[in-house]
Amino acid sequence: MAIVLGEHQYGKAENRIVRIYRDSPRHEIHDVNVSTALRGAFDPAHLTGDQGAVLPTDTQKQTAYSYAKEKGLTSIEPYGLTLAAHFVDDVEPVTGARIEIEEYEWERAVVDGAEHDHTFVRKGQEVRTAAITVEGVGADQTSHVIGGFKDLVLLKTTGSEFHGFLEDPYTVLEPTSDRIMATSLVAKWRFVMDEVGDPAAFDWEGVYLGIKRTVIEVFATLHSLALQQTLYEMGKAVLEQYPFLAEIRMSAPNKHHFLYDLSPFGLTNDNEVFNADDRPYGLIQASVVRDDAPAAGSAWTIAGGFA
C-alpha cells in the first residue's frame, strides 16, 4: 500500500473588488467577490515544500484587482473568462484555473424624483454568481461558464398544494390543498460556449435578467402540487427560452409556514396567521437537462471534491 497526493488546487479566496466607472458624471458601480484557484504541477509544494512552481496567492489577488481596471469589469462572466485564461496561458505551471464570482447589486438613489448620478442603495434581493473554468493551452484549451444566483427568496400565499404523499406509522403531516410556498432559491445554469460565440459580444446581462424573470413568472403562475414540480417547470421554461443553455441545476429549501392554532383564543384561522419556521426544512434539489447537450466535462468539477 502506498500513500500518495490526491487532487489539489490553491488560490486566493474572496477578493472584494469594487469597480467604479467615472467616465462621465453618471457613475457606474460593479461590486464583486472573486475567488481564484489554480491547478497544475504543484506536487513538489505539497511533498517537499518546494515553492518554485507556485504563483503566490497574493499575486492572484493583485491580478484580479488589476484586471478590473486593465480588462474591465462589467459582466462577471467575460471578466472571469479573461482572468482564468491569463493564468492558464501566461503562467507556465498552470494547466487549469477556476474563477468563482459573486456580484452584489446596487441601484441608484432617487433624489427629488430623479436617479442620482453617484449615490447608490444596496439592492436586497439575490446574489448573482458565476463559475468559470479554463483548462489546457492553444487549440486544446476548453472554457466552461456556469451562471447563476443564490438567495432569491420567493413566496406565494396560495396556489400551492401538498397531498397524496406516502405515509407510514411516523407520518403526522396533514395534507393540504392550499398552503404558503416559499423558498430561497439557488440556481446555476451551464452555457454551451460554442453557441455563445464571442464572450465580449454576448448579452450576459440580458440573459441573466431574462432567466431570473422566467423563474419568477413560473413560480408565480404555476398551480403547484409540489415544490419538485415547480423546480422542473422553472428549468424547462428556462431551457426552452435559451437554446444556448445545456442544463440548469436548482436547490430550493422549503421555507415552511405552518398554520398557527388560534383556537385557544376562540378564533378561526382561515389560512391567515402562520408560524414561519426556519429549521429543520425540506431541501429539494433538481437538474433539468437538454438531452442533446454536450457533455459537461469539468464545468461543475471542483478539484478533489473540495467545497
C-alpha positions as CSV (number, residue, x, y, z in Angstrom):
1,M,0.0,0.0,0.0
2,A,1.2,3.5,-0.8
3,I,0.0,6.9,0.4
4,V,0.0,9.4,-2.4
5,L,-1.0,13.0,-3.0
6,G,-4.5,13.4,-4.4
7,E,-6.1,16.2,-6.4
8,H,-5.2,19.6,-5.2
9,Q,-5.6,23.3,-6.1
10,Y,-4.8,26.6,-4.4
11,G,-5.8,30.2,-4.8
12,K,-7.0,33.4,-3.2
13,A,-10.5,33.4,-1.8
14,E,-13.0,36.2,-1.6
15,N,-11.2,39.2,-3.1
16,R,-13.7,42.0,-2.5
17,I,-13.4,44.2,-5.6
18,V,-15.4,47.4,-6.3
19,R,-15.0,48.8,-9.8
20,I,-16.3,52.4,-10.3
21,Y,-16.7,53.7,-13.9
22,R,-16.2,57.5,-13.7
23,D,-16.0,58.3,-17.5
24,S,-19.0,60.6,-17.2
25,P,-20.8,62.5,-14.4
26,R,-23.2,59.5,-14.2
27,H,-21.0,56.8,-12.5
28,E,-21.4,53.0,-12.7
29,I,-20.6,50.5,-9.9
30,H,-19.8,46.8,-10.0
31,D,-19.3,45.2,-6.6
32,V,-17.9,41.6,-6.7
33,N,-16.4,38.9,-4.6
34,V,-13.8,36.9,-6.6
35,S,-12.1,33.6,-5.7
36,T,-9.3,32.2,-7.8
37,A,-8.0,28.6,-7.8
38,L,-5.1,27.2,-9.9
39,R,-4.4,23.6,-10.8
40,G,-1.2,22.2,-12.3
41,A,2.2,20.7,-11.5
42,F,2.3,21.8,-7.8
43,D,3.1,18.4,-6.3
44,P,6.5,19.5,-5.0
45,A,5.0,22.2,-2.9
46,H,3.0,19.5,-1.0
47,L,5.6,16.8,-1.0
48,T,8.8,18.6,-0.3
49,G,7.8,22.2,0.4
50,D,9.4,23.4,-2.9
51,Q,7.6,26.6,-4.0
52,G,9.4,27.0,-7.3
53,A,6.3,26.5,-9.4
54,V,3.9,28.3,-7.1
55,L,2.5,31.6,-8.1
56,P,1.7,33.3,-4.8
57,T,-1.9,33.6,-3.8
58,D,-1.1,37.3,-3.2
59,T,-0.2,37.6,-6.9
60,Q,-3.5,36.1,-7.9
61,K,-5.2,38.7,-5.8
62,Q,-3.2,41.6,-7.3
63,T,-4.0,40.3,-10.8
64,A,-7.8,40.1,-10.0
65,Y,-7.7,43.8,-8.9
66,S,-5.6,44.9,-11.8
67,Y,-7.7,43.2,-14.4
68,A,-10.7,45.0,-13.1
69,K,-9.0,48.1,-14.5
70,E,-6.9,46.7,-17.4
71,K,-9.6,44.4,-18.9
72,G,-12.7,46.0,-17.4
73,L,-15.3,44.6,-15.1
74,T,-18.9,44.9,-16.4
75,S,-20.4,41.5,-16.8
76,I,-18.8,39.0,-14.4
77,E,-18.7,36.1,-16.9
78,P,-16.3,37.6,-19.5
79,Y,-14.2,39.1,-16.7
80,G,-13.8,35.6,-15.2
81,L,-13.0,34.1,-18.6
82,T,-10.3,36.7,-19.2
83,L,-8.8,36.2,-15.7
84,A,-8.8,32.4,-15.9
85,A,-7.3,32.4,-19.4
86,H,-4.5,34.6,-18.2
87,F,-3.5,32.2,-15.5
88,V,-3.6,29.2,-17.9
89,D,-1.9,30.9,-20.9
90,D,0.7,33.1,-19.1
91,V,1.8,31.1,-16.0
92,E,3.6,28.0,-17.3
93,P,3.0,25.5,-14.4
94,V,-0.8,26.3,-14.5
95,T,-2.9,23.8,-16.5
96,G,-6.3,24.9,-15.2
97,A,-7.9,27.8,-13.4
98,R,-11.3,28.1,-11.8
99,I,-12.8,31.6,-11.0
100,E,-15.8,31.9,-8.8
101,I,-17.6,35.3,-8.6
102,E,-20.4,36.7,-6.6
103,E,-21.9,40.1,-7.6
104,Y,-23.7,42.4,-5.2
105,E,-26.1,44.7,-7.0
106,W,-26.7,48.4,-6.3
107,E,-29.5,50.7,-7.5
108,R,-29.4,54.4,-7.9
109,A,-30.7,56.5,-5.0
110,V,-33.7,58.7,-6.0
111,V,-33.3,62.4,-5.0
112,D,-36.1,64.8,-5.8
113,G,-37.8,62.2,-8.0
114,A,-34.7,61.6,-10.2
115,E,-31.9,59.0,-10.1
116,H,-28.7,60.3,-8.6
117,D,-25.6,60.2,-10.7
118,H,-23.2,58.9,-8.0
119,T,-25.2,57.7,-5.0
120,F,-26.4,54.1,-4.7
121,V,-28.5,52.0,-2.4
122,R,-27.7,48.3,-2.0
123,K,-30.3,46.0,-3.5
124,G,-31.6,43.4,-1.1
125,Q,-32.6,40.6,-3.5
126,E,-30.5,37.7,-4.8
127,V,-26.7,37.5,-5.2
128,R,-25.6,36.8,-8.8
129,T,-22.9,34.1,-9.3
130,A,-20.6,32.7,-11.9
131,A,-18.1,29.9,-12.0
132,I,-15.6,29.9,-14.9
133,T,-13.1,27.0,-15.6
134,V,-10.4,27.2,-18.3
135,E,-8.1,24.3,-19.0
136,G,-5.4,23.5,-21.5
137,V,-3.5,25.7,-23.9
138,G,-3.7,26.6,-27.6
139,A,-6.1,24.6,-29.7
140,D,-6.8,22.2,-26.9
141,Q,-8.0,24.9,-24.5
142,T,-11.6,24.5,-23.2
143,S,-13.7,27.0,-21.3
144,H,-16.8,26.4,-19.2
145,V,-19.1,29.1,-17.8
146,I,-21.8,28.5,-15.2
147,G,-24.0,31.4,-14.4
148,G,-26.5,31.6,-11.6
149,F,-27.8,33.2,-8.5
150,K,-28.4,32.4,-4.8
151,D,-30.7,33.7,-2.1
152,L,-33.6,34.6,-4.4
153,V,-36.3,34.5,-1.8
154,L,-39.7,33.8,-3.2
155,L,-43.1,33.4,-1.5
156,K,-46.7,33.0,-2.7
157,T,-49.7,32.9,-0.4
158,T,-51.8,30.4,-2.3
159,G,-51.7,28.3,-5.5
160,S,-49.7,25.5,-3.8
161,E,-50.9,22.1,-2.6
162,F,-49.2,19.1,-1.0
163,H,-51.2,15.9,-0.6
164,G,-51.3,12.3,-1.8
165,F,-47.9,11.6,-0.3
166,L,-46.6,8.3,1.0
167,E,-47.5,7.7,4.7
168,D,-46.1,5.3,7.3
169,P,-46.5,4.9,11.1
170,Y,-44.3,8.0,11.6
171,T,-46.2,10.3,9.3
172,V,-48.1,13.1,11.1
173,L,-48.1,15.8,8.4
174,E,-51.5,16.8,7.4
175,P,-52.3,17.0,3.6
176,T,-53.2,20.5,2.3
177,S,-54.8,21.9,-0.8
178,D,-53.9,25.5,0.0
179,R,-50.6,26.5,1.6
180,I,-47.9,29.1,1.5
181,M,-45.0,28.1,-0.7
182,A,-41.7,29.8,-0.1
183,T,-38.1,29.2,-0.8
184,S,-34.6,30.8,-1.0
185,L,-33.6,29.6,-4.5
186,V,-30.2,28.7,-5.7
187,A,-29.9,28.2,-9.5
188,K,-26.9,27.5,-11.7
189,W,-27.0,27.1,-15.5
190,R,-24.3,25.8,-17.9
191,F,-23.7,27.7,-21.1
192,V,-22.8,25.9,-24.4
193,M,-19.8,28.0,-25.2
194,D,-19.7,27.1,-28.9
195,E,-23.2,28.6,-29.2
196,V,-22.4,31.7,-27.1
197,G,-19.7,32.7,-29.6
198,D,-17.7,35.8,-28.7
199,P,-18.0,36.3,-25.0
200,A,-17.3,40.0,-25.4
201,A,-20.3,40.4,-27.7
202,F,-22.7,38.2,-25.8
203,D,-25.6,39.8,-23.9
204,W,-24.7,38.3,-20.5
205,E,-26.8,41.0,-18.6
206,G,-29.9,40.5,-20.7
207,V,-29.7,36.7,-20.4
208,Y,-29.3,36.9,-16.6
209,L,-32.3,39.2,-16.2
210,G,-34.4,37.0,-18.6
211,I,-33.6,33.8,-16.7
212,K,-34.5,35.4,-13.4
213,R,-37.7,36.8,-14.8
214,T,-38.7,33.4,-16.2
215,V,-38.1,31.7,-12.9
216,I,-40.2,34.2,-11.0
217,E,-43.0,34.0,-13.6
218,V,-43.2,30.3,-13.4
219,F,-43.1,30.3,-9.6
220,A,-46.0,32.8,-9.6
221,T,-48.3,31.4,-12.2
222,L,-47.9,27.6,-11.9
223,H,-50.5,26.0,-9.7
224,S,-48.1,23.7,-7.8
225,L,-48.8,20.3,-6.5
226,A,-45.2,20.0,-5.1
227,L,-42.1,22.2,-5.0
228,Q,-40.4,19.4,-7.1
229,Q,-42.9,20.1,-9.9
230,T,-42.2,23.9,-9.6
231,L,-38.5,23.4,-10.0
232,Y,-38.9,21.2,-13.1
233,E,-41.2,23.7,-14.8
234,M,-38.9,26.5,-13.9
235,G,-36.0,24.7,-15.5
236,K,-38.0,23.6,-18.5
237,A,-39.1,27.1,-19.2
238,V,-35.6,28.5,-19.0
239,L,-34.1,25.9,-21.4
240,E,-37.0,26.4,-23.9
241,Q,-36.3,30.1,-23.9
242,Y,-32.5,29.9,-24.1
243,P,-31.2,27.2,-26.6
244,F,-27.5,28.0,-25.7
245,L,-28.0,26.6,-22.2
246,A,-27.2,22.9,-21.7
247,E,-28.8,22.5,-18.2
248,I,-29.9,24.2,-15.1
249,R,-29.5,22.9,-11.5
250,M,-31.6,24.2,-8.7
251,S,-31.6,23.9,-4.9
252,A,-34.6,25.0,-3.0
253,P,-35.1,24.9,0.8
254,N,-38.7,24.7,1.6
255,K,-39.3,27.7,3.9
256,H,-42.1,26.2,5.9
257,H,-45.1,28.3,7.1
258,F,-47.3,26.4,9.5
259,L,-50.8,27.4,10.3
260,Y,-50.9,28.7,13.8
261,D,-53.5,27.3,16.2
262,L,-55.7,30.2,17.4
263,S,-58.5,28.0,18.8
264,P,-57.4,28.6,22.4
265,F,-58.4,32.2,21.9
266,G,-61.8,31.4,20.3
267,L,-60.5,32.4,16.9
268,T,-60.8,30.7,13.5
269,N,-57.6,30.7,11.4
270,D,-58.6,30.6,7.8
271,N,-55.1,30.4,6.3
272,E,-54.3,33.9,7.7
273,V,-51.8,33.5,10.5
274,F,-48.7,31.3,10.2
275,N,-45.6,30.5,12.1
276,A,-42.5,30.9,9.8
277,D,-40.3,28.0,10.9
278,D,-36.7,28.2,9.7
279,R,-35.5,24.7,10.6
280,P,-35.5,21.9,10.1
281,Y,-36.6,22.3,6.5
282,G,-37.1,20.2,3.4
283,L,-34.4,20.6,0.8
284,I,-35.5,20.0,-2.8
285,Q,-32.8,19.7,-5.5
286,A,-33.2,19.0,-9.2
287,S,-31.5,19.4,-12.6
288,V,-33.2,19.9,-15.9
289,V,-31.1,18.9,-18.9
290,R,-31.3,19.2,-22.6
291,D,-31.0,15.7,-23.9
292,D,-28.7,16.7,-26.8
293,A,-26.5,18.9,-24.8
294,P,-22.7,18.5,-25.0
295,A,-21.0,16.8,-22.0
296,A,-20.3,19.0,-19.1
297,G,-16.6,18.0,-18.9
298,S,-15.1,19.7,-15.9
299,A,-17.6,22.6,-15.8
300,W,-19.0,21.5,-12.4
301,T,-15.8,20.0,-11.1
302,I,-14.1,21.3,-8.0
303,A,-10.7,19.6,-7.6
304,G,-10.7,16.8,-5.1
305,G,-14.4,17.5,-4.3
306,F,-13.4,20.5,-2.2
307,A,-16.3,22.7,-1.4
